[in-house]
Amino acid sequence: MEIIESKKHEGLSVAKIKRMKNYENVSDEQAQEILFAVKNLAVIFYEHLNKKKMEQEYNKAA
């Protein structure tokens, strides 16, 4: 898997969430919950992709 960086990656924040369309009126607490959920989802995707990659490498070696 190759990652192509086209620009500097910046982290998501409560302030950035509140600037997004349709999220302007969420409370700070709601924005924090959204941020937590997005980060958790990213971890789940990362772990899943790593597991799949390891399985593919194992199958190639077998």
Summary of the structure (lengths in Angstrom):
residues: 62
radius of gyration: 16.9
end to end distance: 20.6
largest distance: 54.3
contacts: 109
relative contact order: 0.10
helix: 65%
strand: 0%
